Amino acid sequence: MPKIFAIARNTFTEGIRANTLYVMIAYGLLILLGLTALTPLALGEQGRILKDLGLAGIEVMGMMVAIIVGTTLVYKEIEKRTIYVLVSKPLSRSQFLAGKYLGMEMLSAVMVGLMTVIFYAGLLMMRQDKLAVFMVPIFLIFIKISIINAVALFFSSLASPILGAVFTFCLYLAGTLSRDILELAQRLSIPSVSLAVKAVYYLLPNLGNLDVKNRIIYDQQIIWPQIWWGISYSLAYILSVMLITVMAFEKKDFK
């Protein structure tokens, strides 16, 4: 465990130095511009739009960092040839990947936490109430980012940063549209094509299970069984991706 935490701490430090300040500035400007633009609107409409904008901003900014940082983690070690030193030490490749993923999770948690503080400050300026309920969609956004962290790490161990970023982004987009993909599969009349589309659906991360943003914004009842199922599914998906990543990385030849 100390070896994993050492890798995680180093990954977290690199991520903080490279991205956090810029992301915080961008998110702060987003909320500030939102507050300025919403001033002429009615108070109720202001609140709804700010909530939508703030939650969407947390997800988009978090995903950007996950994709940009995650897809370069392993590749940079290979390019700098530090991977040769790391794997020659009494450090297994699975420990190396676990440390990288844990570091990404620490970075994501800090960034989501800081953006949440900015988001809540904007809500307080708008004199919004029932603030505690927003922790539910924010936590689920963090779970989404955790999935993308695992996917980005997988592609980082196999492909260049550009290809990895493209693949990860496409998988994220497809994951948000997973319900539509399933509906498409059910409507197709050709059995073989329908089966292929369903196979794609089951391979993609079902991020729709974690989306309760609109229910919170419009004061609708939260379906807790759906949330618990979404969290359980996400943890299983992350574990599966990490296991596949470890197996692929174990076979990689660095010589």
C-alpha positions in Angstrom: 0.0 0.0 0.0 2.8 2.6 0.7 4.0 2.1 -2.8 0.6 2.7 -4.3 0.1 5.8 -2.2 3.5 7.1 -3.3 2.5 6.8 -6.9 -0.9 8.3 -6.1 0.7 11.3 -4.3 3.0 12.0 -7.2 0.2 11.7 -9.8 -2.0 14.1 -7.7 0.8 16.6 -7.3 1.5 16.6 -11.1 -2.2 17.1 -11.8 -2.6 19.9 -9.4 0.3 21.8 -10.8 -0.8 21.3 -14.4 -4.5 21.9 -14.4 -6.4 22.9 -11.2 -5.8 26.6 -11.3 -6.9 27.0 -14.9 -10.0 24.9 -14.3 -11.0 26.8 -11.2 -10.6 30.1 -13.1 -12.7 28.9 -16.0 -15.4 27.5 -13.7 -15.4 30.7 -11.6 -15.8 32.8 -14.8 -18.6 30.5 -16.0 -20.5 31.1 -12.8 -19.8 34.9 -12.8 -20.9 35.2 -16.4 -24.0 33.2 -15.6 -24.9 35.5 -12.7 -24.4 38.6 -14.8 -26.4 37.2 -17.8 -29.3 36.0 -15.5 -29.8 39.3 -13.7 -32.7 40.5 -16.0 -34.6 37.3 -15.6 -37.2 36.4 -12.9 -35.8 35.1 -9.7 -37.2 31.6 -10.1 -35.9 31.3 -13.6 -32.5 32.6 -12.6 -32.2 29.9 -10.0 -33.1 27.1 -12.3 -30.7 28.2 -15.0 -27.8 28.8 -12.6 -28.3 25.3 -11.1 -28.3 23.7 -14.6 -25.3 25.8 -15.6 -23.4 25.0 -12.4 -23.9 21.3 -12.4 -23.2 21.0 -16.1 -20.0 23.0 -15.6 -18.8 20.7 -12.8 -19.3 17.7 -15.1 -17.7 19.2 -18.2 -14.7 20.6 -16.4 -14.2 17.4 -14.4 -14.4 15.3 -17.6 -12.0 17.6 -19.4 -9.4 17.1 -16.7 -10.0 13.3 -16.5 -9.5 13.0 -20.3 -6.5 15.3 -20.6 -4.6 14.1 -17.6 -5.8 10.5 -17.6 -4.8 9.8 -21.2 -1.2 11.1 -20.6 -0.4 9.4 -17.3 1.2 6.2 -18.6 2.3 7.6 -21.9 4.4 10.3 -20.2 6.2 7.6 -18.1 7.0 5.7 -21.2 8.2 8.8 -23.1 10.4 9.9 -20.3 11.6 6.3 -19.8 10.8 6.5 -16.1 8.6 3.5 -16.6 11.7 1.4 -17.0 13.0 2.5 -13.5 9.6 2.0 -11.9 8.9 -1.5 -13.2 12.4 -2.6 -12.4 11.9 -1.8 -8.7 9.9 -4.0 -6.4 6.8 -2.4 -7.7 4.3 -4.5 -9.6 2.6 -3.1 -12.7 -0.8 -3.5 -11.0 0.4 -1.4 -8.1 1.7 1.2 -10.6 -1.7 1.4 -12.3 -3.6 1.4 -9.0 -1.5 4.3 -7.8 -2.1 6.2 -11.0 -5.8 5.7 -10.7 -5.9 6.6 -7.0 -4.0 9.8 -7.8 -6.5 10.7 -10.5 -9.4 10.1 -8.0 -7.7 12.3 -5.5 -7.3 15.1 -8.1 -10.9 14.7 -9.3 -12.2 14.8 -5.7 -10.4 18.0 -4.9 -11.5 19.7 -8.1 -15.1 18.7 -7.8 -15.0 19.9 -4.1 -13.6 23.3 -5.1 -16.1 23.7 -7.9 -18.9 22.8 -5.5 -17.8 25.6 -3.2 -17.9 28.1 -6.1 -21.3 26.6 -7.2 -22.8 27.0 -3.7 -21.4 30.5 -3.4 -23.4 31.4 -6.6 -26.5 29.8 -5.3 -26.2 31.7 -2.0 -25.8 35.0 -4.0 -29.1 34.1 -5.8 -30.7 33.4 -2.4 -31.5 29.8 -3.3 -32.5 27.3 -0.6 -32.5 23.5 -0.2 -28.8 23.5 -1.0 -28.0 20.1 0.6 -30.0 18.2 -2.0 -27.4 19.2 -4.7 -24.8 17.0 -3.1 -26.7 14.0 -4.7 -26.1 15.0 -8.3 -22.6 16.3 -7.5 -21.6 13.0 -6.0 -23.0 11.1 -9.0 -21.0 13.5 -11.3 -17.9 12.4 -9.3 -18.9 8.7 -10.0 -19.1 9.5 -13.7 -15.7 11.1 -13.6 -14.4 8.1 -11.8 -15.6 5.9 -14.7 -13.9 8.2 -17.2 -10.7 8.1 -15.1 -10.6 4.4 -15.5 -11.3 4.5 -19.2 -8.7 7.2 -19.8 -6.1 5.2 -17.9 -6.9 2.1 -20.0 -6.3 4.1 -23.3 -3.2 5.8 -21.8 -1.6 2.3 -21.4 -2.3 1.3 -25.0 -2.4 4.4 -27.2 -1.0 7.9 -27.7 -2.5 10.8 -25.8 -4.4 12.2 -28.8 -5.9 8.8 -29.8 -6.6 8.1 -26.1 -8.4 11.4 -25.6 -10.5 10.9 -28.8 -11.5 7.4 -27.8 -12.3 8.4 -24.2 -14.3 11.4 -25.2 -16.3 9.3 -27.7 -16.9 6.7 -25.1 -18.1 9.4 -22.7 -20.5 10.9 -25.3 -21.8 7.4 -26.2 -22.2 6.6 -22.5 -24.5 9.7 -22.0 -26.6 8.5 -25.0 -26.7 4.8 -23.9 -30.5 4.9 -23.3 -31.0 6.2 -26.9 -28.7 3.4 -28.2 -30.8 0.8 -26.4 -34.0 2.3 -27.8 -32.5 2.2 -31.3 -31.6 -1.5 -30.9 -35.2 -2.3 -29.9 -36.6 -0.5 -32.9 -34.3 -2.1 -35.5 -36.1 -4.7 -37.6 -32.9 -6.6 -38.6 -32.1 -9.1 -35.8 -28.3 -9.2 -36.5 -28.0 -5.4 -36.5 -30.2 -5.1 -33.4 -28.0 -7.6 -31.6 -24.8 -5.8 -32.6 -26.2 -2.5 -31.3 -27.3 -4.1 -28.1 -23.8 -5.5 -27.7 -22.4 -2.0 -28.0 -24.9 -0.8 -25.5 -23.7 -3.3 -22.9 -20.1 -2.5 -23.5 -20.6 1.2 -23.0 -20.6 2.8 -19.6 -24.3 3.6 -18.8 -23.9 7.1 -17.6 -27.6 7.8 -17.9 -28.2 5.9 -14.7 -26.3 8.6 -12.8 -28.1 11.6 -14.2 -30.6 13.0 -11.7 -29.8 16.7 -12.5 -33.2 17.6 -13.9 -35.0 15.9 -11.1 -33.2 18.1 -8.6 -33.5 21.3 -10.6 -37.3 20.9 -11.1 -37.9 19.6 -7.5 -39.0 16.1 -8.6 -38.8 13.1 -6.4 -35.4 11.2 -6.5 -35.7 7.5 -7.4 -33.3 6.1 -4.8 -33.3 2.5 -6.1 -32.2 3.8 -9.5 -29.3 5.7 -7.8 -28.1 2.8 -5.8 -28.3 0.6 -8.9 -26.3 3.2 -10.8 -23.6 3.4 -8.2 -23.3 -0.4 -7.9 -23.1 -0.7 -11.7 -20.5 2.0 -11.9 -18.3 0.4 -9.3 -18.5 -2.9 -11.1 -17.7 -1.2 -14.5 -14.7 0.6 -13.0 -13.4 -2.6 -11.5 -13.8 -4.4 -14.8 -12.0 -1.7 -16.8 -9.1 -1.7 -14.3 -8.8 -5.4 -14.4 -8.6 -5.3 -18.2 -6.1 -2.5 -18.0 -3.9 -4.5 -15.7 -4.0 -7.6 -17.9 -3.2 -5.6 -21.0 -0.4 -3.7 -19.2 1.1 -6.9 -17.8 1.7 -8.1 -21.4 3.2 -4.8 -22.6 6.9 -5.0 -23.5 8.9 -1.9 -22.7 12.2 -3.1 -24.1 
